[in-house]
Amino acid sequence: MDDMLHKAEELGRLLADHSRFKALMAARDAVRADGAARQLLADYQSQVEKIQELTLGQKPVEVSDKRRLAELEQQVASNEVLKKLMQAQADFSQLMSNVNRAIYDRIAPPDEAAPDGD
C-alpha cells in the first residue's frame, strides 16, 4: 500500500508540473485578478442556479430569466479572460481523462477496457 501511495504522490507531482495544469492555474489567477470577469462569472453562475432551482421546483422559468441567461452566456463567451479559463479547464480535463483511462485500462478485465470516446 505504501508503494501505491508513493506512486500516487508522484503522479500528483507530475500533474502539478504539467503545462496544462500550470495553464489552468494561470487562467484561474487571471480571472481572480480581473474584477469584471469575476463578476460576470458570478452573475452567470447565479443565473444558472436560479433557473435550475425553478426547474427542479417545477416552477415556470420566465422569458426574462431565459433572456438574461442567454445574454450572460454571450458575455462569458466573448470575454477573453474567461475564454482562456474555459479552454484551460477543457485541456486539463482531457489530460485527466487520459490519465484515468490509462489507469482503468490496467485494472479492468480485457473485455471491459475503457472506450476511446475522446
VMD Tcl script that builds the backbone (N, CA, C; Angstrom):
set m [mol new atoms 354]
animate dup $m
set s [atomselect $m all]
$s set {name element resname resid chain x y z} {
  {N N MET 1 A 0.834 -1.194 0.000}
  {CA C MET 1 A 0.000 0.000 0.000}
  {C C MET 1 A 0.872 1.249 0.000}
  {N N ASP 2 A 1.975 1.227 0.743}
  {CA C ASP 2 A 2.857 2.396 0.768}
  {C C ASP 2 A 3.399 2.711 -0.614}
  {N N ASP 3 A 3.740 1.668 -1.378}
  {CA C ASP 3 A 4.263 1.883 -2.722}
  {C C ASP 3 A 3.199 2.537 -3.607}
  {N N MET 4 A 1.953 2.106 -3.475}
  {CA C MET 4 A 0.880 2.681 -4.276}
  {C C MET 4 A 0.684 4.155 -3.911}
  {N N LEU 5 A 0.693 4.480 -2.646}
  {CA C LEU 5 A 0.548 5.865 -2.222}
  {C C LEU 5 A 1.719 6.706 -2.705}
  {N N HIS 6 A 2.910 6.133 -2.658}
  {CA C HIS 6 A 4.086 6.837 -3.156}
  {C C HIS 6 A 3.930 7.157 -4.648}
  {N N LYS 7 A 3.451 6.190 -5.405}
  {CA C LYS 7 A 3.253 6.403 -6.838}
  {C C LYS 7 A 2.140 7.424 -7.088}
  {N N ALA 8 A 1.104 7.398 -6.267}
  {CA C ALA 8 A 0.030 8.386 -6.401}
  {C C ALA 8 A 0.558 9.789 -6.119}
  {N N GLU 9 A 1.406 9.913 -5.119}
  {CA C GLU 9 A 2.022 11.210 -4.815}
  {C C GLU 9 A 2.894 11.664 -5.974}
  {N N GLU 10 A 3.621 10.741 -6.563}
  {CA C GLU 10 A 4.457 11.071 -7.714}
  {C C GLU 10 A 3.597 11.522 -8.896}
  {N N LEU 11 A 2.470 10.838 -9.116}
  {CA C LEU 11 A 1.548 11.250 -10.169}
  {C C LEU 11 A 1.041 12.668 -9.888}
  {N N GLY 12 A 0.725 12.947 -8.642}
  {CA C GLY 12 A 0.297 14.296 -8.274}
  {C C GLY 12 A 1.364 15.327 -8.582}
  {N N ARG 13 A 2.607 15.010 -8.291}
  {CA C ARG 13 A 3.706 15.925 -8.597}
  {C C ARG 13 A 3.849 16.126 -10.102}
  {N N LEU 14 A 3.727 15.040 -10.858}
  {CA C LEU 14 A 3.819 15.138 -12.320}
  {C C LEU 14 A 2.687 15.998 -12.876}
  {N N LEU 15 A 1.481 15.799 -12.352}
  {CA C LEU 15 A 0.348 16.611 -12.812}
  {C C LEU 15 A 0.549 18.081 -12.455}
  {N N ALA 16 A 1.029 18.351 -11.257}
  {CA C ALA 16 A 1.248 19.735 -10.824}
  {C C ALA 16 A 2.306 20.418 -11.681}
  {N N ASP 17 A 3.219 19.644 -12.239}
  {CA C ASP 17 A 4.292 20.198 -13.058}
  {C C ASP 17 A 3.939 20.226 -14.546}
  {N N HIS 18 A 2.771 19.683 -14.912}
  {CA C HIS 18 A 2.379 19.600 -16.315}
  {C C HIS 18 A 1.949 20.979 -16.834}
  {N N SER 19 A 2.247 21.233 -18.079}
  {CA C SER 19 A 1.925 22.531 -18.679}
  {C C SER 19 A 0.424 22.826 -18.676}
  {N N ARG 20 A -0.402 21.804 -18.816}
  {CA C ARG 20 A -1.851 22.038 -18.810}
  {C C ARG 20 A -2.338 22.473 -17.430}
  {N N PHE 21 A -1.771 21.894 -16.385}
  {CA C PHE 21 A -2.147 22.308 -15.032}
  {C C PHE 21 A -1.656 23.731 -14.762}
  {N N LYS 22 A -0.444 24.009 -15.193}
  {CA C LYS 22 A 0.092 25.362 -14.996}
  {C C LYS 22 A -0.740 26.395 -15.752}
  {N N ALA 23 A -1.182 26.047 -16.957}
  {CA C ALA 23 A -2.031 26.957 -17.727}
  {C C ALA 23 A -3.370 27.169 -17.036}
  {N N LEU 24 A -3.911 26.115 -16.446}
  {CA C LEU 24 A -5.176 26.224 -15.715}
  {C C LEU 24 A -5.023 27.154 -14.513}
  {N N MET 25 A -3.950 27.007 -13.772}
  {CA C MET 25 A -3.728 27.861 -12.600}
  {C C MET 25 A -3.501 29.319 -13.013}
  {N N ALA 26 A -2.796 29.518 -14.109}
  {CA C ALA 26 A -2.571 30.886 -14.603}
  {C C ALA 26 A -3.888 31.516 -15.049}
  {N N ALA 27 A -4.720 30.746 -15.729}
  {CA C ALA 27 A -6.018 31.264 -16.176}
  {C C ALA 27 A -6.918 31.564 -14.983}
  {N N ARG 28 A -6.899 30.694 -13.993}
  {CA C ARG 28 A -7.683 30.929 -12.775}
  {C C ARG 28 A -7.227 32.210 -12.086}
  {N N ASP 29 A -5.927 32.394 -11.987}
  {CA C ASP 29 A -5.390 33.595 -11.348}
  {C C ASP 29 A -5.743 34.850 -12.140}
  {N N ALA 30 A -5.769 34.739 -13.462}
  {CA C ALA 30 A -6.133 35.883 -14.304}
  {C C ALA 30 A -7.587 36.284 -14.068}
  {N N VAL 31 A -8.465 35.295 -13.907}
  {CA C VAL 31 A -9.872 35.600 -13.617}
  {C C VAL 31 A -9.983 36.252 -12.245}
  {N N ARG 32 A -9.269 35.718 -11.281}
  {CA C ARG 32 A -9.301 36.293 -9.929}
  {C C ARG 32 A -8.821 37.746 -9.917}
  {N N ALA 33 A -7.874 38.058 -10.787}
  {CA C ALA 33 A -7.313 39.410 -10.839}
  {C C ALA 33 A -8.172 40.380 -11.637}
  {N N ASP 34 A -9.104 39.863 -12.414}
  {CA C ASP 34 A -9.945 40.694 -13.274}
  {C C ASP 34 A -11.330 40.803 -12.641}
  {N N GLY 35 A -11.593 41.931 -12.006}
  {CA C GLY 35 A -12.855 42.122 -11.301}
  {C C GLY 35 A -14.074 41.972 -12.192}
  {N N ALA 36 A -14.006 42.489 -13.411}
  {CA C ALA 36 A -15.145 42.393 -14.331}
  {C C ALA 36 A -15.410 40.944 -14.724}
  {N N ALA 37 A -14.375 40.199 -15.013}
  {CA C ALA 37 A -14.527 38.791 -15.381}
  {C C ALA 37 A -15.067 37.995 -14.196}
  {N N ARG 38 A -14.553 38.286 -13.026}
  {CA C ARG 38 A -15.003 37.601 -11.813}
  {C C ARG 38 A -16.493 37.855 -11.577}
  {N N GLN 39 A -16.925 39.109 -11.725}
  {CA C GLN 39 A -18.322 39.452 -11.511}
  {C C GLN 39 A -19.213 38.820 -12.581}
  {N N LEU 40 A -18.761 38.841 -13.812}
  {CA C LEU 40 A -19.522 38.238 -14.903}
  {C C LEU 40 A -19.721 36.748 -14.641}
  {N N LEU 41 A -18.681 36.073 -14.225}
  {CA C LEU 41 A -18.775 34.647 -13.930}
  {C C LEU 41 A -19.736 34.399 -12.769}
  {N N ALA 42 A -19.664 35.226 -11.744}
  {CA C ALA 42 A -20.573 35.085 -10.596}
  {C C ALA 42 A -22.024 35.311 -11.023}
  {N N ASP 43 A -22.257 36.329 -11.852}
  {CA C ASP 43 A -23.611 36.606 -12.340}
  {C C ASP 43 A -24.147 35.441 -13.166}
  {N N TYR 44 A -23.286 34.900 -14.017}
  {CA C TYR 44 A -23.686 33.765 -14.858}
  {C C TYR 44 A -24.039 32.560 -13.984}
  {N N GLN 45 A -23.177 32.232 -13.035}
  {CA C GLN 45 A -23.429 31.083 -12.168}
  {C C GLN 45 A -24.706 31.277 -11.351}
  {N N SER 46 A -24.943 32.488 -10.903}
  {CA C SER 46 A -26.150 32.790 -10.146}
  {C C SER 46 A -27.400 32.587 -11.001}
  {N N GLN 47 A -27.346 33.035 -12.238}
  {CA C GLN 47 A -28.497 32.882 -13.132}
  {C C GLN 47 A -28.741 31.417 -13.462}
  {N N VAL 48 A -27.688 30.659 -13.678}
  {CA C VAL 48 A -27.825 29.222 -13.940}
  {C C VAL 48 A -28.489 28.546 -12.741}
  {N N GLU 49 A -28.023 28.870 -11.536}
  {CA C GLU 49 A -28.591 28.279 -10.323}
  {C C GLU 49 A -30.062 28.653 -10.163}
  {N N LYS 50 A -30.405 29.892 -10.469}
  {CA C LYS 50 A -31.796 30.336 -10.367}
  {C C LYS 50 A -32.692 29.501 -11.277}
  {N N ILE 51 A -32.258 29.314 -12.510}
  {CA C ILE 51 A -33.059 28.544 -13.469}
  {C C ILE 51 A -33.127 27.077 -13.063}
  {N N GLN 52 A -32.036 26.537 -12.553}
  {CA C GLN 52 A -32.044 25.147 -12.091}
  {C C GLN 52 A -33.015 24.970 -10.927}
  {N N GLU 53 A -33.019 25.901 -9.984}
  {CA C GLU 53 A -33.931 25.819 -8.846}
  {C C GLU 53 A -35.386 25.885 -9.300}
  {N N LEU 54 A -35.685 26.777 -10.229}
  {CA C LEU 54 A -37.045 26.870 -10.754}
  {C C LEU 54 A -37.443 25.562 -11.441}
  {N N THR 55 A -36.549 25.042 -12.245}
  {CA C THR 55 A -36.825 23.806 -12.972}
  {C C THR 55 A -37.036 22.644 -12.009}
  {N N LEU 56 A -36.138 22.507 -11.025}
  {CA C LEU 56 A -36.277 21.418 -10.056}
  {C C LEU 56 A -37.543 21.555 -9.223}
  {N N GLY 57 A -37.931 22.789 -8.960}
  {CA C GLY 57 A -39.152 23.046 -8.204}
  {C C GLY 57 A -40.389 23.000 -9.067}
  {N N GLN 58 A -40.215 22.633 -10.329}
  {CA C GLN 58 A -41.300 22.549 -11.299}
  {C C GLN 58 A -42.089 23.854 -11.373}
  {N N LYS 59 A -41.340 24.957 -11.320}
  {CA C LYS 59 A -41.918 26.286 -11.446}
  {C C LYS 59 A -41.563 26.827 -12.832}
  {N N PRO 60 A -42.388 27.707 -13.356}
  {CA C PRO 60 A -42.098 28.231 -14.698}
  {C C PRO 60 A -40.854 29.125 -14.706}
  {N N VAL 61 A -40.094 29.000 -15.774}
  {CA C VAL 61 A -38.933 29.862 -15.980}
  {C C VAL 61 A -39.394 31.004 -16.884}
  {N N GLU 62 A -39.313 32.196 -16.357}
  {CA C GLU 62 A -39.786 33.370 -17.102}
  {C C GLU 62 A -38.898 33.624 -18.322}
  {N N VAL 63 A -39.498 34.198 -19.336}
  {CA C VAL 63 A -38.770 34.556 -20.555}
  {C C VAL 63 A -37.627 35.502 -20.209}
  {N N SER 64 A -37.858 36.406 -19.282}
  {CA C SER 64 A -36.806 37.358 -18.893}
  {C C SER 64 A -35.608 36.639 -18.278}
  {N N ASP 65 A -35.869 35.556 -17.532}
  {CA C ASP 65 A -34.771 34.777 -16.956}
  {C C ASP 65 A -33.983 34.059 -18.048}
  {N N LYS 66 A -34.695 33.533 -19.038}
  {CA C LYS 66 A -34.026 32.859 -20.159}
  {C C LYS 66 A -33.201 33.855 -20.966}
  {N N ARG 67 A -33.758 35.044 -21.185}
  {CA C ARG 67 A -33.020 36.077 -21.927}
  {C C ARG 67 A -31.777 36.502 -21.164}
  {N N ARG 68 A -31.930 36.681 -19.864}
  {CA C ARG 68 A -30.781 37.094 -19.038}
  {C C ARG 68 A -29.675 36.047 -19.112}
  {N N LEU 69 A -30.042 34.779 -19.045}
  {CA C LEU 69 A -29.052 33.716 -19.149}
  {C C LEU 69 A -28.370 33.749 -20.513}
  {N N ALA 70 A -29.132 33.934 -21.560}
  {CA C ALA 70 A -28.553 33.995 -22.913}
  {C C ALA 70 A -27.595 35.179 -23.043}
  {N N GLU 71 A -27.968 36.316 -22.475}
  {CA C GLU 71 A -27.082 37.489 -22.500}
  {C C GLU 71 A -25.781 37.210 -21.761}
  {N N LEU 72 A -25.917 36.611 -20.586}
  {CA C LEU 72 A -24.723 36.306 -19.798}
  {C C LEU 72 A -23.848 35.280 -20.500}
  {N N GLU 73 A -24.466 34.285 -21.123}
  {CA C GLU 73 A -23.686 33.287 -21.864}
  {C C GLU 73 A -22.895 33.946 -22.982}
  {N N GLN 74 A -23.520 34.881 -23.675}
  {CA C GLN 74 A -22.839 35.588 -24.762}
  {C C GLN 74 A -21.673 36.418 -24.215}
  {N N GLN 75 A -21.893 37.087 -23.094}
  {CA C GLN 75 A -20.831 37.897 -22.495}
  {C C GLN 75 A -19.674 37.025 -22.019}
  {N N VAL 76 A -19.999 35.885 -21.411}
  {CA C VAL 76 A -18.956 34.958 -20.961}
  {C C VAL 76 A -18.161 34.462 -22.166}
  {N N ALA 77 A -18.869 34.095 -23.233}
  {CA C ALA 77 A -18.211 33.553 -24.428}
  {C C ALA 77 A -17.327 34.580 -25.118}
  {N N SER 78 A -17.621 35.854 -24.931}
  {CA C SER 78 A -16.826 36.886 -25.608}
  {C C SER 78 A -15.762 37.506 -24.701}
  {N N ASN 79 A -15.719 37.103 -23.447}
  {CA C ASN 79 A -14.725 37.628 -22.512}
  {C C ASN 79 A -13.428 36.822 -22.666}
  {N N GLU 80 A -12.364 37.486 -23.083}
  {CA C GLU 80 A -11.101 36.786 -23.366}
  {C C GLU 80 A -10.528 36.067 -22.146}
  {N N VAL 81 A -10.623 36.670 -20.990}
  {CA C VAL 81 A -10.074 36.062 -19.772}
  {C C VAL 81 A -10.840 34.785 -19.446}
  {N N LEU 82 A -12.160 34.830 -19.566}
  {CA C LEU 82 A -12.970 33.648 -19.280}
  {C C LEU 82 A -12.822 32.590 -20.365}
  {N N LYS 83 A -12.640 33.007 -21.614}
  {CA C LYS 83 A -12.408 32.033 -22.682}
  {C C LYS 83 A -11.126 31.248 -22.421}
  {N N LYS 84 A -10.097 31.952 -21.967}
  {CA C LYS 84 A -8.838 31.255 -21.665}
  {C C LYS 84 A -9.021 30.278 -20.512}
  {N N LEU 85 A -9.811 30.665 -19.509}
  {CA C LEU 85 A -10.074 29.758 -18.388}
  {C C LEU 85 A -10.828 28.525 -18.875}
  {N N MET 86 A -11.860 28.720 -19.670}
  {CA C MET 86 A -12.641 27.578 -20.166}
  {C C MET 86 A -11.783 26.648 -21.022}
  {N N GLN 87 A -10.904 27.220 -21.844}
  {CA C GLN 87 A -10.030 26.384 -22.664}
  {C C GLN 87 A -9.038 25.620 -21.796}
  {N N ALA 88 A -8.496 26.296 -20.796}
  {CA C ALA 88 A -7.552 25.636 -19.889}
  {C C ALA 88 A -8.245 24.522 -19.106}
  {N N GLN 89 A -9.488 24.748 -18.705}
  {CA C GLN 89 A -10.242 23.710 -17.997}
  {C C GLN 89 A -10.478 22.507 -18.910}
  {N N ALA 90 A -10.846 22.773 -20.151}
  {CA C ALA 90 A -11.077 21.681 -21.105}
  {C C ALA 90 A -9.789 20.899 -21.370}
  {N N ASP 91 A -8.683 21.608 -21.525}
  {CA C ASP 91 A -7.400 20.945 -21.773}
  {C C ASP 91 A -6.987 20.074 -20.595}
  {N N PHE 92 A -7.147 20.588 -19.381}
  {CA C PHE 92 A -6.771 19.815 -18.199}
  {C C PHE 92 A -7.718 18.633 -18.013}
  {N N SER 93 A -8.989 18.843 -18.289}
  {CA C SER 93 A -9.954 17.750 -18.193}
  {C C SER 93 A -9.589 16.627 -19.163}
  {N N GLN 94 A -9.152 16.983 -20.357}
  {CA C GLN 94 A -8.718 15.978 -21.325}
  {C C GLN 94 A -7.512 15.205 -20.801}
  {N N LEU 95 A -6.570 15.910 -20.205}
  {CA C LEU 95 A -5.400 15.258 -19.620}
  {C C LEU 95 A -5.835 14.263 -18.547}
  {N N MET 96 A -6.741 14.682 -17.673}
  {CA C MET 96 A -7.191 13.801 -16.593}
  {C C MET 96 A -7.974 12.609 -17.141}
  {N N SER 97 A -8.729 12.810 -18.212}
  {CA C SER 97 A -9.426 11.688 -18.847}
  {C C SER 97 A -8.426 10.669 -19.367}
  {N N ASN 98 A -7.347 11.158 -19.963}
  {CA C ASN 98 A -6.311 10.263 -20.467}
  {C C ASN 98 A -5.641 9.500 -19.328}
  {N N VAL 99 A -5.375 10.191 -18.229}
  {CA C VAL 99 A -4.765 9.539 -17.065}
  {C C VAL 99 A -5.707 8.474 -16.511}
  {N N ASN 100 A -6.967 8.841 -16.352}
  {CA C ASN 100 A -7.936 7.886 -15.819}
  {C C ASN 100 A -8.116 6.687 -16.736}
  {N N ARG 101 A -8.123 6.931 -18.037}
  {CA C ARG 101 A -8.243 5.829 -18.986}
  {C C ARG 101 A -7.037 4.896 -18.872}
  {N N ALA 102 A -5.852 5.466 -18.743}
  {CA C ALA 102 A -4.647 4.644 -18.621}
  {C C ALA 102 A -4.705 3.781 -17.363}
  {N N ILE 103 A -5.193 4.338 -16.277}
  {CA C ILE 103 A -5.332 3.564 -15.036}
  {C C ILE 103 A -6.387 2.485 -15.214}
  {N N TYR 104 A -7.529 2.857 -15.732}
  {CA C TYR 104 A -8.620 1.905 -15.890}
  {C C TYR 104 A -8.219 0.756 -16.815}
  {N N ASP 105 A -7.495 1.076 -17.876}
  {CA C ASP 105 A -7.067 0.036 -18.813}
  {C C ASP 105 A -6.183 -1.008 -18.141}
  {N N ARG 106 A -5.508 -0.636 -17.063}
  {CA C ARG 106 A -4.626 -1.585 -16.365}
  {C C ARG 106 A -5.377 -2.414 -15.325}
  {N N ILE 107 A -6.529 -1.926 -14.871}
  {CA C ILE 107 A -7.234 -2.655 -13.811}
  {C C ILE 107 A -8.507 -3.337 -14.298}
  {N N ALA 108 A -9.016 -2.964 -15.464}
  {CA C ALA 108 A -10.249 -3.551 -15.978}
  {C C ALA 108 A -9.956 -4.882 -16.649}
  {N N PRO 109 A -10.908 -5.801 -16.561}
  {CA C PRO 109 A -10.747 -7.037 -17.328}
  {C C PRO 109 A -10.623 -6.691 -18.815}
  {N N PRO 110 A -9.924 -7.510 -19.598}
  {CA C PRO 110 A -9.680 -7.194 -21.014}
  {C C PRO 110 A -10.937 -6.858 -21.803}
  {N N ASP 111 A -12.056 -7.487 -21.510}
  {CA C ASP 111 A -13.279 -7.223 -22.272}
  {C C ASP 111 A -13.998 -5.958 -21.796}
  {N N GLU 112 A -13.477 -5.292 -20.751}
  {CA C GLU 112 A -14.101 -4.081 -20.233}
  {C C GLU 112 A -13.196 -2.873 -20.354}
  {N N ALA 113 A -12.263 -2.898 -21.277}
  {CA C ALA 113 A -11.354 -1.753 -21.452}
  {C C ALA 113 A -12.155 -0.500 -21.740}
  {N N ALA 114 A -11.637 0.624 -21.277}
  {CA C ALA 114 A -12.326 1.914 -21.467}
  {C C ALA 114 A -12.468 2.210 -22.945}
  {N N PRO 115 A -13.654 2.664 -23.371}
  {CA C PRO 115 A -13.838 3.008 -24.788}
  {C C PRO 115 A -13.056 4.265 -25.148}
  {N N ASP 116 A -12.667 4.338 -26.403}
  {CA C ASP 116 A -11.968 5.524 -26.898}
  {C C ASP 116 A -13.004 6.541 -27.348}
  {N N GLY 117 A -13.535 7.318 -26.394}
  {CA C GLY 117 A -14.576 8.270 -26.733}
  {C C GLY 117 A -14.076 9.683 -26.899}
  {N N ASP 118 A -12.799 9.890 -26.834}
  {CA C ASP 118 A -12.296 11.272 -26.903}
  {C C ASP 118 A -11.728 11.523 -28.225}
}
mol reanalyze $m
mol bondsrecalc $m
mol representation Tube
mol addrep $m
